[in-house]
Amino acid sequence: MAKLNASRPSGHSGIGTTLSANALTITAMHAMVGKVITHEAYSHMLALAQRLVKGIEDVIAAHKLPWHVVNVGARVEFVCAEKPSTNGSEARAAMNPKLEAAIHLYLANRGILLAPFHNMMLLSPATQEGQADRLVVELGNAVVELTDS
């Protein structure tokens, strides 16, 4: 070990730093690999993401909103624009800060939090179907109240 440490560049500590090699971190990494990053967990998250996508798309269709849903794995986001952006300028132009803030506030007042800087949801192995379904119902309620539709 002494030979390895002597051969490292100055300032290089590898995994032996205070924050990355303590017992809690190693235990958390072990739990993550053994209990969270599993086929079962991913099957659950991906199925739930599809359920959420369908639910949000149903809300969009029912209210004839010019919105769309973006989905990558267990990440789901609704965008208050008709079509997906192809670059950062289009994404910025598609933002509707007042509407998005109103939706976030509406949902937060009902115990549902979205990512604070856009309308993103990330499903975890602990997320339950009822939670995804409740989000869809409350998003639909928000749309009704905010658009009078």
N, CA, C and O atoms as a GROMACS GRO file, in nm:
protein
  596
    1MET      N    1   0.082  -0.118   0.000
    1MET     CA    2   0.000   0.000   0.000
    1MET      C    3   0.088   0.126   0.000
    1MET      O    4   0.055   0.224  -0.066
    2ALA      N    5   0.198   0.122   0.075
    2ALA     CA    6   0.286   0.238   0.082
    2ALA      C    7   0.342   0.271  -0.056
    2ALA      O    8   0.355   0.388  -0.092
    3LYS      N    9   0.376   0.167  -0.134
    3LYS     CA   10   0.430   0.189  -0.268
    3LYS      C   11   0.324   0.255  -0.358
    3LYS      O   12   0.356   0.347  -0.433
    4LEU      N   13   0.199   0.210  -0.349
    4LEU     CA   14   0.091   0.269  -0.426
    4LEU      C   15   0.071   0.414  -0.387
    4LEU      O   16   0.060   0.501  -0.474
    5ASN      N   17   0.067   0.442  -0.258
    5ASN     CA   18   0.048   0.580  -0.212
    5ASN      C   19   0.163   0.670  -0.258
    5ASN      O   20   0.140   0.786  -0.292
    6ALA      N   21   0.282   0.618  -0.259
    6ALA     CA   22   0.398   0.698  -0.301
    6ALA      C   23   0.394   0.727  -0.451
    6ALA      O   24   0.448   0.828  -0.495
    7SER      N   25   0.330   0.641  -0.530
    7SER     CA   26   0.326   0.659  -0.675
    7SER      C   27   0.214   0.753  -0.721
    7SER      O   28   0.211   0.790  -0.838
    8ARG      N   29   0.124   0.791  -0.633
    8ARG     CA   30   0.012   0.880  -0.671
    8ARG      C   31   0.060   1.022  -0.692
    8ARG      O   32   0.153   1.068  -0.626
    9PRO      N   33  -0.006   1.093  -0.784
    9PRO     CA   34   0.028   1.234  -0.802
    9PRO      C   35  -0.007   1.314  -0.676
    9PRO      O   36  -0.091   1.272  -0.598
   10SER      N   37   0.057   1.424  -0.658
   10SER     CA   38   0.033   1.510  -0.543
   10SER      C   39  -0.114   1.551  -0.538
   10SER      O   40  -0.171   1.592  -0.639
   11GLY      N   41  -0.174   1.540  -0.421
   11GLY     CA   42  -0.314   1.580  -0.404
   11GLY      C   43  -0.416   1.475  -0.441
   11GLY      O   44  -0.535   1.496  -0.418
   12HIS      N   45  -0.373   1.362  -0.498
   12HIS     CA   46  -0.466   1.256  -0.538
   12HIS      C   47  -0.491   1.164  -0.419
   12HIS      O   48  -0.397   1.110  -0.361
   13SER      N   49  -0.616   1.148  -0.384
   13SER     CA   50  -0.645   1.065  -0.268
   13SER      C   51  -0.726   0.941  -0.301
   13SER      O   52  -0.747   0.858  -0.213
   14GLY      N   53  -0.774   0.927  -0.424
   14GLY     CA   54  -0.853   0.809  -0.457
   14GLY      C   55  -0.981   0.805  -0.376
   14GLY      O   56  -1.045   0.909  -0.356
   15ILE      N   57  -1.019   0.687  -0.330
   15ILE     CA   58  -1.143   0.674  -0.253
   15ILE      C   59  -1.121   0.699  -0.106
   15ILE      O   60  -1.217   0.692  -0.029
   16GLY      N   61  -1.004   0.727  -0.064
   16GLY     CA   62  -0.975   0.740   0.079
   16GLY      C   63  -1.001   0.878   0.136
   16GLY      O   64  -0.932   0.917   0.230
   17THR      N   65  -1.096   0.951   0.084
   17THR     CA   66  -1.124   1.084   0.140
   17THR      C   67  -1.225   1.074   0.252
   17THR      O   68  -1.289   0.970   0.271
   18THR      N   69  -1.239   1.180   0.325
   18THR     CA   70  -1.331   1.183   0.438
   18THR      C   71  -1.473   1.150   0.398
   18THR      O   72  -1.542   1.077   0.468
   19LEU      N   73  -1.518   1.204   0.284
   19LEU     CA   74  -1.657   1.188   0.246
   19LEU      C   75  -1.686   1.061   0.166
   19LEU      O   76  -1.801   1.019   0.159
   20SER      N   77  -1.586   1.000   0.106
   20SER     CA   78  -1.616   0.886   0.021
   20SER      C   79  -1.573   0.752   0.078
   20SER      O   80  -1.612   0.648   0.023
   21ALA      N   81  -1.496   0.749   0.182
   21ALA     CA   82  -1.450   0.619   0.232
   21ALA      C   83  -1.489   0.595   0.377
   21ALA      O   84  -1.432   0.509   0.445
   22ASN      N   85  -1.587   0.670   0.423
   22ASN     CA   86  -1.630   0.643   0.560
   22ASN      C   87  -1.728   0.527   0.562
   22ASN      O   88  -1.781   0.487   0.458
   23ALA      N   89  -1.751   0.474   0.679
   23ALA     CA   90  -1.834   0.354   0.692
   23ALA      C   91  -1.977   0.377   0.642
   23ALA      O   92  -2.037   0.288   0.582
   24LEU      N   93  -2.032   0.495   0.668
   24LEU     CA   94  -2.168   0.523   0.624
   24LEU      C   95  -2.177   0.523   0.472
   24LEU      O   96  -2.271   0.466   0.415
   25THR      N   97  -2.082   0.586   0.405
   25THR     CA   98  -2.084   0.591   0.260
   25THR      C   99  -2.070   0.453   0.199
   25THR      O  100  -2.143   0.418   0.107
   26ILE      N  101  -1.978   0.374   0.249
   26ILE     CA  102  -1.958   0.239   0.197
   26ILE      C  103  -2.084   0.156   0.220
   26ILE      O  104  -2.124   0.080   0.132
   27THR      N  105  -2.146   0.169   0.336
   27THR     CA  106  -2.271   0.096   0.365
   27THR      C  107  -2.382   0.141   0.271
   27THR      O  108  -2.458   0.058   0.221
   28ALA      N  109  -2.391   0.272   0.245
   28ALA     CA  110  -2.494   0.323   0.154
   28ALA      C  111  -2.470   0.271   0.012
   28ALA      O  112  -2.565   0.232  -0.056
   29MET      N  113  -2.344   0.269  -0.032
   29MET     CA  114  -2.315   0.216  -0.166
   29MET      C  115  -2.352   0.068  -0.174
   29MET      O  116  -2.407   0.023  -0.274
   30HIS      N  117  -2.321  -0.007  -0.070
   30HIS     CA  118  -2.354  -0.150  -0.068
   30HIS      C  119  -2.505  -0.170  -0.074
   30HIS      O  120  -2.553  -0.256  -0.148
   31ALA      N  121  -2.579  -0.091   0.002
   31ALA     CA  122  -2.725  -0.102   0.001
   31ALA      C  123  -2.780  -0.064  -0.136
   31ALA      O  124  -2.873  -0.128  -0.186
   32MET      N  125  -2.724   0.039  -0.195
   32MET     CA  126  -2.771   0.084  -0.327
   32MET      C  127  -2.753  -0.025  -0.431
   32MET      O  128  -2.845  -0.055  -0.507
   33VAL      N  129  -2.636  -0.085  -0.434
   33VAL     CA  130  -2.609  -0.188  -0.533
   33VAL      C  131  -2.689  -0.314  -0.505
   33VAL      O  132  -2.735  -0.381  -0.598
   34GLY      N  133  -2.707  -0.348  -0.379
   34GLY     CA  134  -2.774  -0.472  -0.345
   34GLY      C  135  -2.925  -0.465  -0.338
   34GLY      O  136  -2.993  -0.566  -0.359
   35LYS      N  137  -2.980  -0.346  -0.310
   35LYS     CA  138  -3.124  -0.338  -0.286
   35LYS      C  139  -3.197  -0.240  -0.377
   35LYS      O  140  -3.318  -0.251  -0.393
   36VAL      N  141  -3.127  -0.147  -0.435
   36VAL     CA  142  -3.195  -0.046  -0.517
   36VAL      C  143  -3.168  -0.067  -0.666
   36VAL      O  144  -3.260  -0.058  -0.747
   37ILE      N  145  -3.046  -0.093  -0.702
   37ILE     CA  146  -3.012  -0.112  -0.842
   37ILE      C  147  -3.032  -0.261  -0.875
   37ILE      O  148  -2.937  -0.336  -0.892
   38THR      N  149  -3.160  -0.299  -0.883
   38THR     CA  150  -3.196  -0.438  -0.910
   38THR      C  151  -3.294  -0.442  -1.025
   38THR      O  152  -3.358  -0.342  -1.059
   39HIS      N  153  -3.307  -0.558  -1.085
   39HIS     CA  154  -3.405  -0.576  -1.193
   39HIS      C  155  -3.546  -0.549  -1.142
   39HIS      O  156  -3.627  -0.488  -1.212
   40GLU      N  157  -3.574  -0.596  -1.021
   40GLU     CA  158  -3.708  -0.576  -0.965
   40GLU      C  159  -3.738  -0.428  -0.945
   40GLU      O  160  -3.847  -0.381  -0.979
   41ALA      N  161  -3.642  -0.354  -0.891
   41ALA     CA  162  -3.662  -0.211  -0.867
   41ALA      C  163  -3.684  -0.138  -0.999
   41ALA      O  164  -3.774  -0.055  -1.010
   42TYR      N  165  -3.602  -0.169  -1.098
   42TYR     CA  166  -3.616  -0.101  -1.227
   42TYR      C  167  -3.745  -0.140  -1.297
   42TYR      O  168  -3.809  -0.056  -1.361
   43SER      N  169  -3.785  -0.265  -1.287
   43SER     CA  170  -3.913  -0.307  -1.346
   43SER      C  171  -4.028  -0.227  -1.285
   43SER      O  172  -4.117  -0.180  -1.356
   44HIS      N  173  -4.024  -0.212  -1.154
   44HIS     CA  174  -4.127  -0.135  -1.084
   44HIS      C  175  -4.126   0.012  -1.128
   44HIS      O  176  -4.230   0.068  -1.162
   45MET      N  177  -4.007   0.073  -1.127
   45MET     CA  178  -3.998   0.215  -1.161
   45MET      C  179  -4.039   0.242  -1.305
   45MET      O  180  -4.110   0.338  -1.332
   46LEU      N  181  -3.996   0.158  -1.397
   46LEU     CA  182  -4.028   0.180  -1.538
   46LEU      C  183  -4.176   0.158  -1.566
   46LEU      O  184  -4.236   0.232  -1.644
   47ALA      N  185  -4.237   0.059  -1.502
   47ALA     CA  186  -4.381   0.036  -1.520
   47ALA      C  187  -4.460   0.154  -1.462
   47ALA      O  188  -4.558   0.199  -1.521
   48LEU      N  189  -4.416   0.202  -1.348
   48LEU     CA  190  -4.484   0.316  -1.286
   48LEU      C  191  -4.465   0.443  -1.368
   48LEU      O  192  -4.556   0.526  -1.376
   49ALA      N  193  -4.349   0.459  -1.428
   49ALA     CA  194  -4.327   0.574  -1.516
   49ALA      C  195  -4.423   0.571  -1.634
   49ALA      O  196  -4.479   0.674  -1.671
   50GLN      N  197  -4.443   0.454  -1.692
   50GLN     CA  198  -4.537   0.441  -1.804
   50GLN      C  199  -4.680   0.472  -1.760
   50GLN      O  200  -4.757   0.532  -1.834
   51ARG      N  201  -4.714   0.430  -1.641
   51ARG     CA  202  -4.847   0.460  -1.585
   51ARG      C  203  -4.864   0.612  -1.570
   51ARG      O  204  -4.969   0.667  -1.603
   52LEU      N  205  -4.761   0.677  -1.520
   52LEU     CA  206  -4.765   0.823  -1.501
   52LEU      C  207  -4.771   0.894  -1.636
   52LEU      O  208  -4.848   0.990  -1.652
   53VAL      N  209  -4.692   0.849  -1.733
   53VAL     CA  210  -4.695   0.907  -1.867
   53VAL      C  211  -4.836   0.899  -1.924
   53VAL      O  212  -4.890   0.999  -1.972
   54LYS      N  213  -4.896   0.781  -1.919
   54LYS     CA  214  -5.030   0.764  -1.973
   54LYS      C  215  -5.130   0.854  -1.902
   54LYS      O  216  -5.214   0.917  -1.966
   55GLY      N  217  -5.121   0.860  -1.769
   55GLY     CA  218  -5.212   0.944  -1.693
   55GLY      C  219  -5.201   1.090  -1.730
   55GLY      O  220  -5.302   1.158  -1.748
   56ILE      N  221  -5.079   1.140  -1.742
   56ILE     CA  222  -5.059   1.280  -1.778
   56ILE      C  223  -5.103   1.305  -1.922
   56ILE      O  224  -5.165   1.407  -1.951
   57GLU      N  225  -5.071   1.212  -2.011
   57GLU     CA  226  -5.116   1.227  -2.150
   57GLU      C  227  -5.269   1.228  -2.158
   57GLU      O  228  -5.326   1.300  -2.240
   58ASP      N  229  -5.335   1.151  -2.073
   58ASP     CA  230  -5.481   1.152  -2.068
   58ASP      C  231  -5.534   1.288  -2.022
   58ASP      O  232  -5.633   1.337  -2.076
   59VAL      N  233  -5.469   1.348  -1.924
   59VAL     CA  234  -5.508   1.482  -1.877
   59VAL      C  235  -5.490   1.582  -1.991
   59VAL      O  236  -5.579   1.664  -2.016
   60ILE      N  237  -5.377   1.576  -2.058
   60ILE     CA  238  -5.349   1.667  -2.170
   60ILE      C  239  -5.455   1.652  -2.278
   60ILE      O  240  -5.507   1.752  -2.329
   61ALA      N  241  -5.487   1.528  -2.314
   61ALA     CA  242  -5.586   1.502  -2.420
   61ALA      C  243  -5.726   1.546  -2.378
   61ALA      O  244  -5.799   1.606  -2.456
   62ALA      N  245  -5.763   1.516  -2.254
   62ALA     CA  246  -5.898   1.550  -2.206
   62ALA      C  247  -5.924   1.700  -2.208
   62ALA      O  248  -6.038   1.744  -2.226
   63HIS      N  249  -5.819   1.777  -2.188
   63HIS     CA  250  -5.835   1.923  -2.182
   63HIS      C  251  -5.783   1.992  -2.308
   63HIS      O  252  -5.777   2.114  -2.316
   64LYS      N  253  -5.744   1.910  -2.407
   64LYS     CA  254  -5.696   1.962  -2.536
   64LYS      C  255  -5.585   2.067  -2.516
   64LYS      O  256  -5.586   2.174  -2.577
   65LEU      N  257  -5.491   2.032  -2.430
   65LEU     CA  258  -5.380   2.123  -2.400
   65LEU      C  259  -5.268   2.108  -2.503
   65LEU      O  260  -5.242   1.997  -2.550
   66PRO      N  261  -5.203   2.216  -2.538
   66PRO     CA  262  -5.089   2.208  -2.630
   66PRO      C  263  -4.961   2.173  -2.553
   66PRO      O  264  -4.862   2.245  -2.560
   67TRP      N  265  -4.965   2.062  -2.482
   67TRP     CA  266  -4.854   2.016  -2.400
   67TRP      C  267  -4.809   1.879  -2.449
   67TRP      O  268  -4.875   1.815  -2.530
   68HIS      N  269  -4.696   1.836  -2.397
   68HIS     CA  270  -4.649   1.700  -2.425
   68HIS      C  271  -4.574   1.645  -2.304
   68HIS      O  272  -4.543   1.717  -2.209
   69VAL      N  273  -4.548   1.516  -2.309
   69VAL     CA  274  -4.478   1.447  -2.200
   69VAL      C  275  -4.345   1.396  -2.254
   69VAL      O  276  -4.336   1.342  -2.364
   70VAL      N  277  -4.242   1.414  -2.173
   70VAL     CA  278  -4.109   1.361  -2.204
   70VAL      C  279  -4.081   1.252  -2.101
   70VAL      O  280  -4.105   1.270  -1.982
   71ASN      N  281  -4.031   1.138  -2.148
   71ASN     CA  282  -4.006   1.025  -2.060
   71ASN      C  283  -3.874   0.959  -2.096
   71ASN      O  284  -3.852   0.919  -2.211
   72VAL      N  285  -3.787   0.949  -1.998
   72VAL     CA  286  -3.662   0.875  -2.013
   72VAL      C  287  -3.648   0.787  -1.889
   72VAL      O  288  -3.624   0.837  -1.779
   73GLY      N  289  -3.664   0.658  -1.907
   73GLY     CA  290  -3.653   0.567  -1.794
   73GLY      C  291  -3.756   0.598  -1.688
   73GLY      O  292  -3.876   0.601  -1.717
   74ALA      N  293  -3.711   0.622  -1.566
   74ALA     CA  294  -3.800   0.651  -1.454
   74ALA      C  295  -3.824   0.800  -1.437
   74ALA      O  296  -3.880   0.843  -1.336
   75ARG      N  297  -3.782   0.878  -1.533
   75ARG     CA  298  -3.798   1.024  -1.530
   75ARG      C  299  -3.913   1.062  -1.622
   75ARG      O  300  -3.915   1.022  -1.739
   76VAL      N  301  -4.008   1.140  -1.570
   76VAL     CA  302  -4.124   1.184  -1.646
   76VAL      C  303  -4.136   1.334  -1.628
   76VAL      O  304  -4.120   1.386  -1.518
   77GLU      N  305  -4.165   1.403  -1.737
   77GLU     CA  306  -4.182   1.548  -1.729
   77GLU      C  307  -4.291   1.589  -1.825
   77GLU      O  308  -4.296   1.541  -1.938
   78PHE      N  309  -4.379   1.678  -1.781
   78PHE     CA  310  -4.473   1.737  -1.875
   78PHE      C  311  -4.423   1.876  -1.908
   78PHE      O  312  -4.373   1.949  -1.822
   79VAL      N  313  -4.438   1.912  -2.034
   79VAL     CA  314  -4.389   2.040  -2.083
   79VAL      C  315  -4.508   2.116  -2.139
   79VAL      O  316  -4.585   2.063  -2.219
   80CYS      N  317  -4.523   2.239  -2.097
   80CYS     CA  318  -4.637   2.322  -2.138
   80CYS      C  319  -4.609   2.384  -2.275
   80CYS      O  320  -4.617   2.506  -2.292
   81ALA      N  321  -4.576   2.300  -2.370
   81ALA     CA  322  -4.552   2.341  -2.509
   81ALA      C  323  -4.596   2.226  -2.598
   81ALA      O  324  -4.593   2.109  -2.557
   82GLU      N  325  -4.638   2.259  -2.719
   82GLU     CA  326  -4.696   2.158  -2.808
   82GLU      C  327  -4.599   2.050  -2.852
   82GLU      O  328  -4.635   1.933  -2.860
   83LYS      N  329  -4.475   2.089  -2.881
   83LYS     CA  330  -4.381   1.990  -2.934
   83LYS      C  331  -4.250   1.997  -2.858
   83LYS      O  332  -4.217   2.100  -2.799
   84PRO      N  333  -4.176   1.889  -2.858
   84PRO     CA  334  -4.046   1.888  -2.790
   84PRO      C  335  -3.950   1.990  -2.850
   84PRO      O  336  -3.948   2.013  -2.971
   85SER      N  337  -3.870   2.048  -2.765
   85SER     CA  338  -3.768   2.144  -2.809
   85SER      C  339  -3.651   2.069  -2.872
   85SER      O  340  -3.621   1.955  -2.836
   86THR      N  341  -3.587   2.134  -2.966
   86THR     CA  342  -3.470   2.072  -3.029
   86THR      C  343  -3.340   2.139  -2.987
   86THR      O  344  -3.232   2.092  -3.022
   87ASN      N  345  -3.351   2.249  -2.910
   87ASN     CA  346  -3.231   2.316  -2.860
   87ASN      C  347  -3.268   2.399  -2.737
   87ASN      O  348  -3.385   2.411  -2.702
   88GLY      N  349  -3.168   2.455  -2.675
   88GLY     CA  350  -3.190   2.532  -2.553
   88GLY      C  351  -3.275   2.656  -2.573
   88GLY      O  352  -3.356   2.690  -2.486
   89SER      N  353  -3.259   2.722  -2.686
   89SER     CA  354  -3.339   2.843  -2.713
   89SER      C  355  -3.487   2.808  -2.723
   89SER      O  356  -3.571   2.880  -2.669
   90GLU      N  357  -3.519   2.698  -2.791
   90GLU     CA  358  -3.658   2.656  -2.801
   90GLU      C  359  -3.712   2.615  -2.664
   90GLU      O  360  -3.827   2.645  -2.630
   91ALA      N  361  -3.631   2.548  -2.586
   91ALA     CA  362  -3.674   2.506  -2.452
   91ALA      C  363  -3.703   2.628  -2.365
   91ALA      O  364  -3.803   2.630  -2.293
   92ARG      N  365  -3.619   2.727  -2.372
   92ARG     CA  366  -3.641   2.850  -2.294
   92ARG      C  367  -3.767   2.922  -2.341
   92ARG      O  368  -3.846   2.969  -2.259
   93ALA      N  369  -3.786   2.930  -2.471
   93ALA     CA  370  -3.905   2.997  -2.525
   93ALA      C  371  -4.033   2.923  -2.488
   93ALA      O  372  -4.139   2.985  -2.476
   94ALA      N  373  -4.025   2.792  -2.468
   94ALA     CA  374  -4.143   2.711  -2.435
   94ALA      C  375  -4.184   2.725  -2.289
   94ALA      O  376  -4.295   2.687  -2.252
   95MET      N  377  -4.096   2.779  -2.207
   95MET     CA  378  -4.126   2.790  -2.064
   95MET      C  379  -4.240   2.889  -2.041
   95MET      O  380  -4.251   2.992  -2.108
   96ASN      N  381  -4.324   2.856  -1.945
   96ASN     CA  382  -4.434   2.943  -1.905
   96ASN      C  383  -4.425   2.955  -1.753
   96ASN      O  384  -4.499   2.888  -1.681
   97PRO      N  385  -4.335   3.042  -1.704
   97PRO     CA  386  -4.307   3.046  -1.559
   97PRO      C  387  -4.429   3.068  -1.471
   97PRO      O  388  -4.440   3.006  -1.365
   98LYS      N  389  -4.520   3.154  -1.512
   98LYS     CA  390  -4.637   3.181  -1.427
   98LYS      C  391  -4.728   3.058  -1.419
   98LYS      O  392  -4.775   3.022  -1.311
   99LEU      N  393  -4.754   2.995  -1.532
   99LEU     CA  394  -4.838   2.876  -1.532
   99LEU      C  395  -4.771   2.764  -1.453
   99LEU      O  396  -4.835   2.698  -1.371
  100GLU      N  397  -4.643   2.742  -1.478
  100GLU     CA  398  -4.572   2.634  -1.409
  100GLU      C  399  -4.567   2.660  -1.259
  100GLU      O  400  -4.582   2.567  -1.180
  101ALA      N  401  -4.545   2.785  -1.218
  101ALA     CA  402  -4.544   2.818  -1.075
  101ALA      C  403  -4.681   2.793  -1.013
  101ALA      O  404  -4.690   2.743  -0.901
  102ALA      N  405  -4.787   2.826  -1.086
  102ALA     CA  406  -4.923   2.802  -1.035
  102ALA      C  407  -4.949   2.653  -1.018
  102ALA      O  408  -5.008   2.611  -0.919
  103ILE      N  409  -4.905   2.573  -1.115
  103ILE     CA  410  -4.922   2.427  -1.105
  103ILE      C  411  -4.843   2.372  -0.988
  103ILE      O  412  -4.893   2.291  -0.910
  104HIS      N  413  -4.719   2.417  -0.974
  104HIS     CA  414  -4.635   2.371  -0.863
  104HIS      C  415  -4.699   2.406  -0.729
  104HIS      O  416  -4.704   2.323  -0.639
  105LEU      N  417  -4.748   2.530  -0.716
  105LEU     CA  418  -4.810   2.573  -0.592
  105LEU      C  419  -4.937   2.493  -0.565
  105LEU      O  420  -4.961   2.450  -0.452
  106TYR      N  421  -5.018   2.474  -0.668
  106TYR     CA  422  -5.141   2.395  -0.653
  106TYR      C  423  -5.108   2.255  -0.601
  106TYR      O  424  -5.170   2.208  -0.505
  107LEU      N  425  -5.011   2.190  -0.663
  107LEU     CA  426  -4.973   2.055  -0.622
  107LEU      C  427  -4.909   2.054  -0.483
  107LEU      O  428  -4.937   1.966  -0.402
  108ALA      N  429  -4.823   2.153  -0.455
  108ALA     CA  430  -4.757   2.159  -0.324
  108ALA      C  431  -4.860   2.174  -0.213
  108ALA      O  432  -4.845   2.116  -0.106
  109ASN      N  433  -4.964   2.252  -0.239
  109ASN     CA  434  -5.070   2.269  -0.138
  109ASN      C  435  -5.148   2.140  -0.114
  109ASN      O  436  -5.226   2.132  -0.020
  110ARG      N  437  -5.126   2.042  -0.199
  110ARG     CA  438  -5.190   1.911  -0.184
  110ARG      C  439  -5.089   1.802  -0.151
  110ARG      O  440  -5.117   1.683  -0.163
  111GLY      N  441  -4.969   1.845  -0.109
  111GLY     CA  442  -4.867   1.751  -0.064
  111GLY      C  443  -4.789   1.682  -0.175
  111GLY      O  444  -4.727   1.579  -0.151
  112ILE      N  445  -4.791   1.740  -0.296
  112ILE     CA  446  -4.719   1.681  -0.409
  112ILE      C  447  -4.614   1.780  -0.455
  112ILE      O  448  -4.646   1.894  -0.491
  113LEU      N  449  -4.489   1.739  -0.455
  113LEU     CA  450  -4.380   1.826  -0.497
  113LEU      C  451  -4.320   1.778  -0.629
  113LEU      O  452  -4.292   1.659  -0.645
  114LEU      N  453  -4.302   1.871  -0.721
  114LEU     CA  454  -4.231   1.843  -0.846
  114LEU      C  455  -4.093   1.905  -0.835
  114LEU      O  456  -4.069   1.986  -0.746
  115ALA      N  457  -4.003   1.868  -0.924
  115ALA     CA  458  -3.871   1.930  -0.927
  115ALA      C  459  -3.892   2.081  -0.936
  115ALA      O  460  -3.972   2.127  -1.017
  116PRO      N  461  -3.821   2.159  -0.855
  116PRO     CA  462  -3.852   2.302  -0.844
  116PRO      C  463  -3.822   2.386  -0.968
  116PRO      O  464  -3.872   2.498  -0.978
  117PHE      N  465  -3.744   2.337  -1.061
  117PHE     CA  466  -3.707   2.420  -1.175
  117PHE      C  467  -3.773   2.377  -1.305
  117PHE      O  468  -3.750   2.440  -1.408
  118HIS      N  469  -3.854   2.273  -1.302
  118HIS     CA  470  -3.936   2.234  -1.416
  118HIS      C  471  -4.039   2.134  -1.368
  118HIS      O  472  -4.054   2.115  -1.247
  119ASN      N  473  -4.110   2.071  -1.457
  119ASN     CA  474  -4.222   1.985  -1.419
  119ASN      C  475  -4.183   1.838  -1.423
  119ASN      O  476  -4.250   1.756  -1.487
  120MET      N  477  -4.074   1.804  -1.355
  120MET     CA  478  -4.018   1.671  -1.364
  120MET      C  479  -4.051   1.589  -1.240
  120MET      O  480  -4.053   1.638  -1.128
  121MET      N  481  -4.079   1.460  -1.266
  121MET     CA  482  -4.102   1.363  -1.160
  121MET      C  483  -4.005   1.248  -1.182
  121MET      O  484  -3.980   1.208  -1.295
  122LEU      N  485  -3.951   1.196  -1.074
  122LEU     CA  486  -3.861   1.082  -1.083
  122LEU      C  487  -3.917   0.972  -0.993
  122LEU      O  488  -3.930   0.991  -0.872
  123LEU      N  489  -3.949   0.858  -1.054
  123LEU     CA  490  -4.005   0.746  -0.978
  123LEU      C  491  -3.892   0.671  -0.910
  123LEU      O  492  -3.785   0.651  -0.967
  124SER      N  493  -3.916   0.629  -0.788
  124SER     CA  494  -3.817   0.552  -0.713
  124SER      C  495  -3.873   0.413  -0.684
  124SER      O  496  -3.992   0.389  -0.706
  125PRO      N  497  -3.791   0.324  -0.634
  125PRO     CA  498  -3.843   0.192  -0.597
  125PRO      C  499  -3.949   0.201  -0.488
  125PRO      O  500  -4.031   0.110  -0.475
  126ALA      N  501  -3.948   0.308  -0.410
  126ALA     CA  502  -4.045   0.323  -0.302
  126ALA      C  503  -4.175   0.390  -0.347
  126ALA      O  504  -4.273   0.387  -0.273
  127THR      N  505  -4.178   0.448  -0.465
  127THR     CA  506  -4.299   0.513  -0.514
  127THR      C  507  -4.408   0.409  -0.537
  127THR      O  508  -4.382   0.301  -0.591
  128GLN      N  509  -4.528   0.443  -0.496
  128GLN     CA  510  -4.641   0.350  -0.508
  128GLN      C  511  -4.738   0.396  -0.616
  128GLN      O  512  -4.744   0.514  -0.649
  129GLU      N  513  -4.813   0.302  -0.671
  129GLU     CA  514  -4.910   0.334  -0.776
  129GLU      C  515  -5.006   0.443  -0.732
  129GLU      O  516  -5.036   0.534  -0.809
  130GLY      N  517  -5.054   0.435  -0.609
  130GLY     CA  518  -5.148   0.535  -0.558
  130GLY      C  519  -5.091   0.675  -0.559
  130GLY      O  520  -5.164   0.771  -0.580
  131GLN      N  521  -4.961   0.687  -0.535
  131GLN     CA  522  -4.898   0.819  -0.537
  131GLN      C  523  -4.895   0.875  -0.679
  131GLN      O  524  -4.923   0.993  -0.700
  132ALA      N  525  -4.861   0.792  -0.775
  132ALA     CA  526  -4.860   0.836  -0.915
  132ALA      C  527  -5.002   0.871  -0.960
  132ALA      O  528  -5.023   0.972  -1.028
  133ASP      N  529  -5.097   0.789  -0.922
  133ASP     CA  530  -5.237   0.814  -0.960
  133ASP      C  531  -5.288   0.944  -0.898
  133ASP      O  532  -5.361   1.019  -0.962
  134ARG      N  533  -5.251   0.969  -0.773
  134ARG     CA  534  -5.295   1.092  -0.706
  134ARG      C  535  -5.236   1.215  -0.774
  134ARG      O  536  -5.303   1.317  -0.788
  135LEU      N  537  -5.111   1.205  -0.817
  135LEU     CA  538  -5.049   1.316  -0.888
  135LEU      C  539  -5.128   1.347  -1.015
  135LEU      O  540  -5.155   1.463  -1.046
  136VAL      N  541  -5.166   1.244  -1.090
  136VAL     CA  542  -5.242   1.262  -1.213
  136VAL      C  543  -5.377   1.328  -1.184
  136VAL      O  544  -5.417   1.421  -1.253
  137VAL      N  545  -5.446   1.280  -1.082
  137VAL     CA  546  -5.576   1.337  -1.045
  137VAL      C  547  -5.561   1.484  -1.009
  137VAL      O  548  -5.637   1.568  -1.056
  138GLU      N  549  -5.463   1.516  -0.926
  138GLU     CA  550  -5.444   1.655  -0.882
  138GLU      C  551  -5.396   1.744  -0.996
  138GLU      O  552  -5.431   1.862  -1.000
  139LEU      N  553  -5.316   1.690  -1.088
  139LEU     CA  554  -5.277   1.769  -1.205
  139LEU      C  555  -5.402   1.801  -1.287
  139LEU      O  556  -5.418   1.914  -1.334
  140GLY      N  557  -5.489   1.703  -1.304
  140GLY     CA  558  -5.615   1.727  -1.375
  140GLY      C  559  -5.698   1.833  -1.305
  140GLY      O  560  -5.756   1.920  -1.371
  141ASN      N  561  -5.705   1.827  -1.172
  141ASN     CA  562  -5.779   1.928  -1.096
  141ASN      C  563  -5.717   2.066  -1.113
  141ASN      O  564  -5.788   2.166  -1.125
  142ALA      N  565  -5.584   2.071  -1.113
  142ALA     CA  566  -5.515   2.199  -1.133
  142ALA      C  567  -5.548   2.257  -1.269
  142ALA      O  568  -5.574   2.377  -1.281
  143VAL      N  569  -5.547   2.174  -1.370
  143VAL     CA  570  -5.579   2.221  -1.506
  143VAL      C  571  -5.719   2.278  -1.510
  143VAL      O  572  -5.742   2.385  -1.568
  144VAL      N  573  -5.814   2.209  -1.448
  144VAL     CA  574  -5.952   2.258  -1.446
  144VAL      C  575  -5.959   2.396  -1.380
  144VAL      O  576  -6.021   2.488  -1.433
  145GLU      N  577  -5.897   2.408  -1.265
  145GLU     CA  578  -5.903   2.536  -1.192
  145GLU      C  579  -5.827   2.648  -1.260
  145GLU      O  580  -5.868   2.764  -1.255
  146LEU      N  581  -5.715   2.614  -1.325
  146LEU     CA  582  -5.632   2.718  -1.386
  146LEU      C  583  -5.676   2.758  -1.526
  146LEU      O  584  -5.642   2.866  -1.574
  147THR      N  585  -5.751   2.671  -1.590
  147THR     CA  586  -5.790   2.700  -1.729
  147THR      C  587  -5.941   2.712  -1.749
  147THR      O  588  -5.987   2.744  -1.859
  148ASP      N  589  -6.017   2.686  -1.644
  148ASP     CA  590  -6.164   2.686  -1.654
  148ASP      C  591  -6.214   2.589  -1.760
  148ASP      O  592  -6.314   2.615  -1.827
  149SER      N  593  -6.143   2.474  -1.777
  149SER     CA  594  -6.187   2.376  -1.877
  149SER      C  595  -6.250   2.256  -1.814
  149SER      O  596  -6.293   2.164  -1.884
   0.00000   0.00000   0.00000
